[in-house]
Amino acid sequence: MAATDPGGGMSTLSTHVLDTATGRPAAGI
């Protein structure tokens, strides 16, 4: 799904990393 979505995977990963770095629970994971 993310593989077929251009930039979708990166956006999700980036959000996950940022949320984790700020101490927020990773939404969608």
Secondary structure, DSSP 8 states (H G I E B T S, - for coil): -TTTSTTHHHHHHHHHHHHHHTT---TT-
